[in-house]
């Protein structure tokens, strides 16, 4: 967090007001709050306020929320990134059993994080770090907070289609790979 600028949160938008209601007055306080929230899927990814209602979030909703509060406060230099990385047993040990069961070395997984002046910031969990996935990144695109749901899914599925086409030895269909990926996500929540 020490490389990200801090700024005062002002009453400039819905997300800013949500943070202020919880006595989060600066961007760094908002980051700490978000980072401490448990990991979990939100009821409505199209409504970022759901993070406050559900009292949890994913990499998508947590980072979109931080990008939104930055945008509301005219700090537009930060990017919300959709990265795709090779999720494997080394960088995500909880999925080792599932990968082994389906005879996969890795599965391409979409991950959201922030980027500022070329540096990656991951606030998904208290101990999250760019070193968890950065060396396995294979694709990055700058997205808007409103694109973390359907747009993210479509980009991810398009990447998986290309990956399957480039790897004919992997005989799973897109739906089968997506199902295996969903099992990996469940593994992470346990």
N, CA, C and O of each residue as an XYZ file, in Angstrom:
760
protein
N       0.833     -1.196      0.000
C       0.000      0.000      0.000
C       0.872      1.252      0.000
O       0.425      2.319     -0.422
N       2.113      1.129      0.470
C       2.956      2.312      0.608
C       3.316      2.966     -0.727
O       3.788      4.103     -0.741
N       3.104      2.269     -1.855
C       3.414      2.863     -3.160
C       2.185      3.500     -3.804
O       2.302      4.196     -4.813
N       1.006      3.264     -3.222
C      -0.212      3.876     -3.742
C      -0.442      5.210     -3.043
O      -0.349      5.291     -1.818
N      -0.737      6.244     -3.802
C      -1.032      7.533     -3.170
C      -2.271      7.430     -2.276
O      -3.167      6.621     -2.518
N      -2.297      8.242     -1.276
C      -3.460      8.317     -0.398
C      -4.203      9.610     -0.720
O      -3.586     10.605     -1.099
N      -5.494      9.597     -0.572
C      -6.285     10.811     -0.757
C      -7.489     10.731      0.168
O      -7.900      9.648      0.583
N      -8.038     11.877      0.479
C      -9.246     11.931      1.293
C     -10.442     11.565      0.434
O     -10.566     12.008     -0.708
N     -11.317     10.752      0.999
C     -12.551     10.391      0.310
C     -13.567     11.493      0.570
O     -13.827     11.858      1.717
N     -14.135     12.016     -0.508
C     -15.121     13.077     -0.403
C     -16.490     12.545     -0.812
O     -16.594     11.469     -1.402
N     -17.529     13.293     -0.498
C     -18.900     12.862     -0.804
C     -19.202     13.105     -2.281
O     -19.995     13.976     -2.635
N     -18.546     12.310     -3.139
C     -18.643     12.526     -4.581
C     -19.322     11.393     -5.323
O     -19.349     11.404     -6.554
N     -19.865     10.427     -4.627
C     -20.506      9.325     -5.322
C     -20.998      8.278     -4.338
O     -20.693      8.332     -3.147
N     -21.763      7.328     -4.852
C     -22.393      6.304     -4.020
C     -21.373      5.485     -3.221
O     -21.567      5.251     -2.028
N     -20.304      5.055     -3.863
C     -19.315      4.214     -3.179
C     -18.541      5.039     -2.144
O     -18.265      4.559     -1.045
N     -18.197      6.268     -2.497
C     -17.528      7.154     -1.534
C     -18.390      7.321     -0.288
O     -17.884      7.266      0.833
N     -19.689      7.525     -0.482
C     -20.597      7.683      0.661
C     -20.649      6.416      1.523
O     -20.720      6.502      2.748
N     -20.613      5.252      0.889
C     -20.626      3.991      1.639
C     -19.392      3.877      2.528
O     -19.488      3.446      3.677
N     -18.237      4.262      2.000
C     -17.017      4.234      2.816
C     -17.093      5.260      3.943
O     -16.731      4.959      5.080
N     -17.555      6.458      3.638
C     -17.646      7.510      4.654
C     -18.610      7.120      5.775
O     -18.364      7.424      6.942
N     -19.727      6.434      5.415
C     -20.686      5.963      6.433
C     -20.014      5.023      7.430
O     -20.440      4.916      8.580
N     -18.963      4.347      6.981
C     -18.251      3.376      7.821
C     -16.981      3.987      8.420
O     -16.108      3.276      8.917
N     -16.900      5.318      8.360
C     -15.787      6.073      8.929
C     -14.446      5.789      8.242
O     -13.390      5.880      8.869
N     -14.496      5.448      6.958
C     -13.299      5.306      6.139
C     -13.125      6.643      5.436
O     -13.861      6.956      4.500
N     -12.151      7.436      5.885
C     -12.009      8.798      5.392
C     -10.942      8.950      4.324
O     -10.915      9.954      3.612
N     -10.049      7.949      4.203
C      -8.977      8.023      3.211
C      -8.965      6.751      2.356
O      -9.545      5.726      2.714
N      -8.293      6.859      1.232
C      -8.185      5.719      0.330
C      -7.467      4.549      1.013
O      -7.874      3.398      0.853
N      -6.422      4.828      1.757
C      -5.701      3.751      2.446
C      -6.580      3.063      3.494
O      -6.469      1.853      3.688
N      -7.448      3.815      4.168
C      -8.387      3.194      5.109
C      -9.376      2.301      4.359
O      -9.738      1.227      4.841
N      -9.807      2.745      3.190
C     -10.723      1.941      2.370
C     -10.041      0.641      1.943
O     -10.658     -0.424      1.974
N      -8.781      0.726      1.549
C      -8.022     -0.466      1.146
C      -7.952     -1.460      2.302
O      -8.211     -2.649      2.119
N      -7.607     -0.977      3.477
C      -7.491     -1.866      4.647
C      -8.828     -2.531      4.945
O      -8.879     -3.729      5.225
N      -9.906     -1.761      4.887
C     -11.245     -2.308      5.118
C     -11.560     -3.423      4.125
O     -11.997     -4.505      4.515
N     -11.338     -3.151      2.838
C     -11.630     -4.123      1.777
C     -10.771     -5.372      1.932
O     -11.259     -6.494      1.794
N      -9.502     -5.170      2.217
C      -8.573     -6.297      2.342
C      -8.966     -7.231      3.490
O      -8.752     -8.440      3.411
N      -9.534     -6.673      4.541
C      -9.918     -7.478      5.712
C     -11.245     -8.222      5.525
O     -11.540     -9.159      6.267
N     -12.038     -7.810      4.544
C     -13.311     -8.504      4.316
C     -13.038     -9.938      3.870
O     -12.086    -10.189      3.131
N     -13.866    -10.873      4.313
C     -13.696    -12.270      3.874
C     -13.859    -12.400      2.360
O     -14.536    -11.600      1.715
N     -13.222    -13.427      1.819
C     -13.377    -13.741      0.406
C     -14.679    -14.498      0.217
O     -14.963    -15.446      0.949
N     -15.474    -14.082     -0.768
C     -16.711    -14.789     -1.076
C     -17.452    -14.091     -2.195
O     -17.338    -12.880     -2.384
N     -18.210    -14.876     -2.926
C     -18.986    -14.329     -4.043
C     -20.126    -13.472     -3.519
O     -20.741    -13.769     -2.495
N     -20.386    -12.404     -4.251
C     -21.439    -11.469     -3.866
C     -22.753    -11.804     -4.551
O     -22.780    -12.404     -5.626
N     -23.834    -11.406     -3.912
C     -25.178    -11.681     -4.421
C     -25.423    -10.994     -5.765
O     -26.105    -11.550     -6.625
N     -24.871     -9.783     -5.955
C     -25.124     -9.023     -7.179
C     -23.849     -8.295     -7.601
O     -23.568     -7.196     -7.122
N     -23.079     -8.912     -8.500
C     -21.815     -8.309     -8.944
C     -22.022     -7.038     -9.752
O     -21.077     -6.273     -9.945
N     -23.238     -6.797    -10.227
C     -23.505     -5.579    -10.992
C     -23.772     -4.380    -10.085
O     -23.853     -3.248    -10.562
N     -23.905     -4.619     -8.793
C     -24.123     -3.554     -7.817
C     -22.976     -3.612     -6.803
O     -22.980     -4.450     -5.902
N     -22.001     -2.721     -6.954
C     -20.813     -2.770     -6.100
C     -21.129     -2.563     -4.621
O     -20.367     -3.011     -3.764
N     -22.235     -1.893     -4.308
C     -22.617     -1.704     -2.906
C     -22.910     -3.025     -2.206
O     -22.937     -3.093     -0.977
N     -23.130     -4.076     -2.998
C     -23.395     -5.405     -2.437
C     -22.253     -5.870     -1.540
O     -22.478     -6.629     -0.597
N     -21.041     -5.426     -1.821
C     -19.891     -5.794     -0.978
C     -20.147     -5.363      0.466
O     -19.836     -6.097      1.404
N     -20.712     -4.179      0.636
C     -21.000     -3.672      1.982
C     -22.154     -4.440      2.624
O     -22.157     -4.659      3.835
N     -23.119     -4.844      1.825
C     -24.279     -5.584      2.334
C     -23.897     -7.015      2.693
O     -24.251     -7.517      3.759
N     -23.159     -7.671      1.774
C     -22.748     -9.066      1.986
C     -21.600     -9.192      2.987
O     -21.366    -10.263      3.546
N     -20.895     -8.092      3.204
C     -19.727     -8.076      4.096
C     -18.661     -9.082      3.638
O     -18.022     -9.751      4.450
N     -18.490     -9.165      2.312
C     -17.475    -10.025      1.706
C     -17.316     -9.601      0.257
O     -18.078     -8.774     -0.245
N     -16.319    -10.172     -0.413
C     -16.126     -9.863     -1.818
C     -15.094    -10.761     -2.464
O     -14.355    -11.479     -1.791
N     -15.059    -10.704     -3.780
C     -14.090    -11.451     -4.568
C     -13.024    -10.489     -5.074
O     -13.080     -9.291     -4.794
N     -12.060    -11.008     -5.815
C     -11.063    -10.124     -6.413
C     -11.748     -9.096     -7.310
O     -11.312     -7.947     -7.390
N     -12.813     -9.508     -7.980
C     -13.525     -8.606     -8.896
C     -14.227     -7.483     -8.159
O     -13.994     -6.306     -8.438
N     -15.084     -7.845     -7.220
C     -15.882     -6.811     -6.553
C     -15.025     -5.918     -5.649
O     -15.258     -4.712     -5.568
N     -14.042     -6.502     -4.976
C     -13.194     -5.695     -4.086
C     -12.382     -4.663     -4.867
O     -12.323     -3.496     -4.480
N     -11.756     -5.088     -5.963
C     -10.924     -4.152     -6.720
C     -11.758     -3.171     -7.539
O     -11.354     -2.022     -7.720
N     -12.906     -3.604     -8.033
C     -13.800     -2.683     -8.743
C     -14.279     -1.587     -7.790
O     -14.391     -0.424     -8.176
N     -14.558     -1.966     -6.557
C     -14.999     -1.002     -5.544
C     -13.908      0.041     -5.283
O     -14.190      1.237     -5.206
N     -12.665     -0.420     -5.147
C     -11.551      0.509     -4.911
C     -11.316      1.408     -6.126
O     -11.043      2.598     -5.974
N     -11.420      0.848     -7.318
C     -11.269      1.658     -8.536
C     -12.397      2.693     -8.618
O     -12.168      3.840     -9.002
N     -13.609      2.279     -8.256
C     -14.750      3.196     -8.310
C     -14.576      4.363     -7.335
O     -14.842      5.510     -7.694
N     -14.134      4.082     -6.110
C     -13.935      5.176     -5.144
C     -12.802      6.087     -5.617
O     -12.858      7.298     -5.405
N     -11.788      5.526     -6.248
C     -10.706      6.351     -6.804
C     -11.250      7.251     -7.912
O     -10.956      8.446     -7.949
N     -12.040      6.674     -8.807
C     -12.621      7.468     -9.904
C     -13.537      8.563     -9.369
O     -13.495      9.699     -9.840
N     -14.368      8.218     -8.382
C     -15.284      9.221     -7.810
C     -14.538     10.398     -7.200
O     -15.067     11.506     -7.116
N     -13.300     10.146     -6.773
C     -12.503     11.189     -6.127
C     -11.414     11.733     -7.053
O     -10.403     12.270     -6.601
N     -11.645     11.581     -8.361
C     -10.777     12.132     -9.403
C      -9.339     11.619     -9.362
O      -8.415     12.315     -9.781
N      -9.153     10.403     -8.858
C      -7.856      9.749     -8.932
C      -7.959      8.704    -10.035
O      -8.226      7.528     -9.786
N      -7.741      9.167    -11.257
C      -7.994      8.337    -12.434
C      -6.760      7.619    -12.964
O      -6.832      6.934    -13.984
N      -5.630      7.769    -12.281
C      -4.387      7.158    -12.769
C      -4.310      5.659    -12.489
O      -3.481      4.955    -13.065
N      -5.163      5.185    -11.617
C      -5.145      3.768    -11.266
C      -5.978      2.983    -12.268
O      -7.017      3.451    -12.732
N      -5.505      1.773    -12.596
C      -6.217      0.919    -13.537
C      -6.812     -0.274    -12.807
O      -6.231     -0.792    -11.854
N      -7.970     -0.696    -13.266
C      -8.560     -1.965    -12.856
C      -8.203     -2.947    -13.961
O      -8.587     -2.761    -15.116
N      -7.476     -3.979    -13.608
C      -6.954     -4.918    -14.598
C      -7.652     -6.268    -14.473
O      -7.889     -6.774    -13.376
N      -7.968     -6.824    -15.623
C      -8.384     -8.214    -15.712
C      -7.182     -8.956    -16.272
O      -6.826     -8.795    -17.439
N      -6.566     -9.763    -15.432
C      -5.430    -10.563    -15.857
C      -5.835    -12.025    -15.918
O      -6.680    -12.475    -15.145
N      -5.242    -12.754    -16.825
C      -5.448    -14.196    -16.876
C      -4.104    -14.843    -16.596
O      -3.104    -14.545    -17.248
N      -4.100    -15.737    -15.611
C      -2.855    -16.391    -15.224
C      -3.038    -17.902    -15.226
O      -4.155    -18.416    -15.168
N      -1.913    -18.593    -15.296
C      -1.930    -20.056    -15.240
C      -2.104    -20.466    -13.772
O      -1.140    -20.474    -13.007
N      -3.328    -20.801    -13.391
C      -3.609    -21.228    -12.017
C      -3.197    -22.697    -11.899
O      -3.746    -23.569    -12.573
N      -2.225    -22.948    -11.031
C      -1.687    -24.302    -10.900
C      -1.504    -24.672     -9.433
O      -1.816    -23.882     -8.542
N      -1.011    -25.843     -9.194
C      -0.852    -26.337     -7.821
C       0.228    -25.580     -7.049
O       0.222    -25.582     -5.818
N       1.150    -24.936     -7.757
C       2.206    -24.183     -7.076
C       1.707    -22.821     -6.593
O       1.981    -22.431     -5.458
N       0.977    -22.096     -7.443
C       0.532    -20.761     -7.027
C      -0.830    -20.780     -6.329
O      -1.238    -19.785     -5.728
N      -1.529    -21.914     -6.409
C      -2.852    -22.043     -5.793
C      -2.994    -23.478     -5.287
O      -3.715    -24.286     -5.873
N      -2.306    -23.777     -4.207
C      -2.171    -25.170     -3.742
C      -3.498    -25.851     -3.431
O      -3.583    -27.077     -3.502
N      -4.525    -25.098     -3.093
C      -5.813    -25.711     -2.733
C      -6.505    -26.401     -3.901
O      -7.448    -27.165     -3.694
N      -6.051    -26.142     -5.127
C      -6.695    -26.752     -6.295
C      -5.921    -27.963     -6.818
O      -6.310    -28.548     -7.829
N      -4.855    -28.340     -6.159
C      -3.992    -29.428     -6.642
C      -4.772    -30.721     -6.888
O      -4.569    -31.384     -7.905
N      -5.647    -31.075     -5.975
C      -6.413    -32.322     -6.103
C      -7.306    -32.300     -7.346
O      -7.369    -33.281     -8.086
N      -7.987    -31.190     -7.570
C      -8.880    -31.076     -8.727
C      -8.088    -31.135    -10.028
O      -8.484    -31.835    -10.959
N      -6.977    -30.412    -10.104
C      -6.163    -30.453    -11.321
C      -5.672    -31.870    -11.597
O      -5.693    -32.333    -12.737
N      -5.235    -32.549    -10.550
C      -4.746    -33.925    -10.712
C      -5.875    -34.845    -11.186
O      -5.675    -35.687    -12.062
N      -7.049    -34.676    -10.605
C      -8.207    -35.500    -10.967
C      -8.541    -35.380    -12.459
O      -8.944    -36.358    -13.089
N      -8.372    -34.186    -13.015
C      -8.701    -33.957    -14.427
C      -7.463    -33.940    -15.331
O      -7.537    -33.587    -16.508
N      -6.336    -34.327    -14.755
C      -5.087    -34.440    -15.506
C      -4.712    -33.128    -16.208
O      -4.357    -33.114    -17.386
N      -4.800    -32.032    -15.453
C      -4.443    -30.716    -15.974
C      -3.249    -30.162    -15.207
O      -3.196    -30.239    -13.980
N      -2.300    -29.606    -15.938
C      -1.150    -28.958    -15.310
C      -1.569    -27.625    -14.686
O      -1.103    -27.245    -13.611
N      -2.457    -26.934    -15.389
C      -2.979    -25.644    -14.924
C      -4.281    -25.372    -15.657
O      -4.657    -26.082    -16.590
N      -4.956    -24.324    -15.207
C      -6.149    -23.854    -15.902
C      -6.059    -22.323    -15.943
O      -5.769    -21.703    -14.919
N      -6.297    -21.710    -17.088
C      -6.256    -20.249    -17.150
C      -7.390    -19.638    -16.308
O      -8.564    -19.949    -16.504
N      -7.015    -18.785    -15.393
C      -7.993    -18.177    -14.500
C      -7.929    -16.662    -14.593
O      -6.845    -16.082    -14.659
N      -9.078    -16.031    -14.598
C      -9.171    -14.570    -14.618
C      -9.061    -14.045    -13.189
O      -9.635    -14.605    -12.255
N      -8.312    -12.963    -13.045
C      -8.112    -12.352    -11.736
C      -8.119    -10.839    -11.912
O      -7.501    -10.309    -12.836
N      -8.820    -10.152    -11.023
C      -8.821     -8.693    -11.051
C      -7.898     -8.152     -9.973
O      -7.795     -8.704     -8.878
N      -7.230     -7.058    -10.312
C      -6.330     -6.376     -9.393
C      -6.169     -4.938     -9.880
O      -6.671     -4.571    -10.942
N      -5.479     -4.147     -9.105
C      -5.230     -2.760     -9.485
C      -3.800     -2.633     -9.995
O      -2.918     -3.411     -9.631
N      -3.598     -1.637    -10.841
C      -2.264     -1.350    -11.333
C      -2.068      0.154    -11.273
O      -2.936      0.924    -11.686
N      -0.924      0.561    -10.756
C      -0.600      1.983    -10.666
C       0.867      2.147    -11.062
O       1.759      1.561    -10.448
N       1.095      2.937    -12.077
C       2.442      3.175    -12.605
C       3.167      1.859    -12.888
O       4.351      1.713    -12.585
N       2.438      0.905    -13.472
C       3.017     -0.363    -13.879
C       3.172     -1.395    -12.782
O       3.590     -2.521    -13.049
N       2.841     -1.029    -11.544
C       2.990     -1.947    -10.415
C       1.632     -2.556    -10.058
O       0.619     -1.858    -10.024
N       1.622     -3.861     -9.795
C       0.406     -4.597     -9.453
C       0.125     -4.504     -7.962
O       1.027     -4.636     -7.134
N      -1.156     -4.271     -7.631
C      -1.614     -4.255     -6.241
C      -2.805     -5.196     -6.117
O      -3.807     -5.042     -6.815
N      -2.685     -6.172     -5.221
C      -3.746     -7.164     -5.020
C      -4.230     -7.088     -3.583
O      -3.480     -7.373     -2.649
N      -5.491     -6.701     -3.410
C      -6.076     -6.553     -2.075
C      -7.194     -7.564     -1.833
O      -8.099     -7.312     -1.038
N      -7.134     -8.705     -2.513
C      -8.169     -9.722     -2.371
C      -8.243    -10.238     -0.943
O      -9.329    -10.414     -0.391
N      -7.089    -10.478     -0.353
C      -7.000    -10.965      1.036
C      -5.882    -10.207      1.747
O      -5.105     -9.499      1.107
N      -5.803    -10.352      3.051
C      -4.762     -9.661      3.817
C      -3.360    -10.036      3.339
O      -2.467     -9.189      3.312
N      -3.166    -11.282      2.968
C      -1.827    -11.724      2.578
C      -1.652    -11.834      1.069
O      -0.671    -12.420      0.611
N      -2.579    -11.284      0.284
C      -2.472    -11.346     -1.175
C      -1.280    -10.516     -1.647
O      -0.934     -9.487     -1.067
N      -0.673    -11.004     -2.719
C       0.483    -10.323     -3.268
C       0.573    -10.608     -4.762
O       0.130    -11.656     -5.231
N       1.137     -9.686     -5.486
C       1.328     -9.890     -6.922
C       2.213    -11.092     -7.186
O       2.105    -11.726     -8.236
N       3.089    -11.411     -6.243
C       3.981    -12.566     -6.431
C       3.202    -13.873     -6.459
O       3.730    -14.896     -6.896
N       1.947    -13.856     -5.998
C       1.119    -15.065     -6.021
C       0.800    -15.510     -7.453
O       0.554    -16.693     -7.691
N       0.802    -14.571     -8.407
C       0.354    -14.904     -9.765
C       1.119    -14.201    -10.878
O       1.043    -14.639    -12.026
N       1.843    -13.145    -10.590
C       2.433    -12.295    -11.634
C       3.347    -13.057    -12.591
O       3.351    -12.779    -13.790
N       4.112    -14.002    -12.083
C       5.020    -14.741    -12.975
C       4.246    -15.682    -13.904
O       4.789    -16.142    -14.908
N       2.993    -15.967    -13.577
C       2.165    -16.852    -14.390
C       1.137    -16.092    -15.231
O       0.267    -16.710    -15.845
N       1.226    -14.760    -15.266
C       0.305    -13.956    -16.078
C       0.546    -14.208    -17.560
O       1.686    -14.217    -18.023
N      -0.536    -14.413    -18.294
C      -0.429    -14.622    -19.737
C      -1.222    -13.586    -20.540
O      -1.105    -13.522    -21.764
N      -2.030    -12.775    -19.844
C      -2.867    -11.800    -20.543
C      -3.335    -10.745    -19.549
O      -3.639    -11.057    -18.397
N      -3.389     -9.486    -20.004
C      -3.917     -8.396    -19.181
C      -4.715     -7.440    -20.057
O      -4.367     -7.194    -21.212
N      -5.794     -6.906    -19.487
C      -6.589     -5.876    -20.164
C      -7.160     -4.942    -19.096
O      -7.579     -5.378    -18.024
N      -7.166     -3.671    -19.412
C      -7.721     -2.637    -18.545
C      -9.250     -2.665    -18.715
O      -9.751     -2.609    -19.838
N      -9.982     -2.751    -17.602
C     -11.446     -2.761    -17.676
C     -12.021     -1.710    -16.741
O     -11.311     -1.120    -15.927
N     -13.319     -1.491    -16.875
C     -14.048     -0.564    -16.006
C     -14.721     -1.354    -14.890
O     -14.966     -2.549    -15.056
N     -15.026     -0.721    -13.758
C     -15.742     -1.428    -12.686
C     -17.042     -2.083    -13.156
O     -17.428     -3.129    -12.634
N     -17.713     -1.489    -14.122
C     -18.971     -2.048    -14.627
C     -18.765     -3.296    -15.491
O     -19.738     -3.930    -15.900
N     -17.508     -3.652    -15.771
C     -17.226     -4.788    -16.648
C     -16.769     -6.048    -15.908
O     -16.268     -6.985    -16.531
N     -16.938     -6.076    -14.594
C     -16.437     -7.229    -13.824
C     -17.351     -8.441    -13.866
O     -16.980     -9.503    -13.367
N     -18.518     -8.312    -14.441
C     -19.445     -9.434    -14.461
C     -19.468    -10.076    -15.852
O     -18.612    -10.908    -16.154
N     -20.406     -9.714    -16.682
C     -20.584    -10.373    -17.979
C     -19.397    -10.159    -18.927
O     -18.987    -11.089    -19.621
N     -18.851     -8.952    -18.959
C     -17.711     -8.684    -19.839
C     -16.510     -9.533    -19.422
O     -15.837    -10.122    -20.269
N     -16.244     -9.594    -18.122
C     -15.129    -10.403    -17.624
C     -15.332    -11.877    -17.995
O     -14.399    -12.538    -18.451
N     -16.524    -12.377    -17.803
C     -16.818    -13.780    -18.120
C     -16.594    -14.044    -19.607
O     -16.021    -15.069    -19.977
N     -17.045    -13.121    -20.460
C     -16.886    -13.317    -21.901
C     -15.418    -13.291    -22.311
O     -14.986    -14.112    -23.120
N     -14.649    -12.354    -21.759
C     -13.211    -12.298    -22.058
C     -12.541    -13.590    -21.613
O     -11.723    -14.151    -22.342
N     -12.884    -14.062    -20.425
C     -12.310    -15.293    -19.886
C     -12.666    -16.496    -20.764
O     -11.797    -17.302    -21.098
N     -13.936    -16.615    -21.133
C     -14.361    -17.745    -21.971
C     -13.705    -17.692    -23.355
O     -13.310    -18.729    -23.889
N     -13.585    -16.509    -23.933
C     -12.893    -16.382    -25.222
C     -11.444    -16.828    -25.113
O     -10.916    -17.484    -26.011
N     -10.807    -16.467    -24.006
C      -9.419    -16.902    -23.788
C      -9.354    -18.424    -23.676
O      -8.469    -19.059    -24.250
N     -10.297    -19.003    -22.934
C     -10.321    -20.459    -22.772
C     -10.541    -21.173    -24.109
O      -9.937    -22.218    -24.355
N     -11.382    -20.631    -24.959
C     -11.609    -21.220    -26.289
C     -10.298    -21.240    -27.075
O      -9.931    -22.257    -27.664
N      -9.600    -20.106    -27.077
C      -8.308    -20.039    -27.777
C      -7.306    -21.026    -27.177
O      -6.571    -21.694    -27.904
N      -7.284    -21.111    -25.848
C      -6.364    -22.015    -25.143
C      -6.653    -23.464    -25.507
O      -5.731    -24.239    -25.763
N      -7.918    -23.828    -25.531
C      -8.291    -25.198    -25.910
C      -7.914    -25.482    -27.369
O      -7.451    -26.578    -27.687
N      -8.107    -24.512    -28.244
C      -7.740    -24.688    -29.656
C      -6.226    -24.837    -29.838
O      -5.766    -25.579    -30.705
N      -5.466    -24.126    -29.014
C      -3.999    -24.194    -29.094
C      -3.438    -25.441    -28.411
O      -2.267    -25.775    -28.591
N      -4.267    -26.125    -27.635
C      -3.832    -27.314    -26.883
C      -4.768    -28.481    -27.175
O      -5.577    -28.852    -26.324
N      -4.665    -29.065    -28.372
C      -5.588    -30.142    -28.751
C      -5.469    -31.392    -27.872
O      -6.357    -32.245    -27.877
N      -4.371    -31.496    -27.122
C      -4.225    -32.623    -26.186
C      -5.174    -32.514    -24.997
O      -5.418    -33.500    -24.302
N      -5.712    -31.313    -24.763
C      -6.725    -31.124    -23.718
C      -8.072    -31.332    -24.394
O      -8.505    -30.510    -25.203
N      -8.718    -32.414    -24.065
C      -9.913    -32.832    -24.822
C     -11.233    -32.369    -24.207
O     -12.299    -32.812    -24.634
N     -11.176    -31.500    -23.230
C     -12.399    -31.006    -22.605
C     -13.049    -29.932    -23.474
O     -12.370    -29.197    -24.191
N     -14.377    -29.857    -23.393
C     -15.111    -28.776    -24.049
C     -15.013    -27.516    -23.189
O     -14.556    -27.574    -22.047
N     -15.439    -26.394    -23.733
C     -15.465    -25.152    -22.962
C     -16.319    -25.328    -21.707
O     -15.912    -24.914    -20.622
N     -17.495    -25.937    -21.843
C     -18.373    -26.130    -20.682
C     -17.723    -27.025    -19.630
O     -17.872    -26.785    -18.432
N     -17.006    -28.051    -20.071
C     -16.326    -28.941    -19.117
C     -15.194    -28.207    -18.399
O     -15.032    -28.344    -17.187
N     -14.412    -27.429    -19.149
C     -13.317    -26.654    -18.526
C     -13.892    -25.643    -17.539
O     -13.341    -25.442    -16.457
N     -15.000    -25.007    -17.915
C     -15.630    -24.023    -17.025
C     -16.107    -24.708    -15.741
O     -15.988    -24.145    -14.652
N     -16.633    -25.896    -15.868
C     -17.084    -26.669    -14.704
C     -15.904    -27.060    -13.810
O     -16.004    -26.988    -12.586
N     -14.799    -27.470    -14.411
C     -13.586    -27.803    -13.642
C     -13.090    -26.550    -12.922
O     -12.691    -26.611    -11.759
N     -13.118    -25.418    -13.617
C     -12.721    -24.142    -13.024
C     -13.614    -23.799    -11.830
O     -13.131    -23.343    -10.794
N     -14.919    -24.021    -11.987
C     -15.843    -23.759    -10.873
C     -15.499    -24.630     -9.662
O     -15.597    -24.172     -8.524
N     -15.100    -25.875     -9.898
C     -14.684    -26.732     -8.789
C     -13.427    -26.169     -8.128
O     -13.301    -26.196     -6.904
N     -12.501    -25.662     -8.936
C     -11.301    -25.032     -8.375
C     -11.658    -23.842     -7.491
O     -11.064    -23.655     -6.429
N     -12.629    -23.038     -7.927
C     -13.064    -21.881     -7.142
C     -13.680    -22.365     -5.821
O     -13.450    -21.757     -4.775
N     -14.456    -23.447     -5.861
C     -15.008    -24.013     -4.620
C     -13.889    -24.493     -3.716
O     -13.950    -24.315     -2.500
N     -12.855    -25.108     -4.309
C     -11.703    -25.563     -3.523
C     -11.071    -24.408     -2.756
O     -10.647    -24.562     -1.611
N     -11.016    -23.243     -3.411
C     -10.405    -22.072     -2.785
C     -11.212    -21.545     -1.601
O     -10.654    -20.945     -0.682
N     -12.507    -21.768     -1.625
C     -13.372    -21.256     -0.560
C     -13.376    -22.157      0.678
O     -13.878    -21.770      1.733
N     -12.819    -23.348      0.540
C     -12.823    -24.292      1.674
C     -11.633    -24.083      2.573
O     -11.480    -24.789      3.570
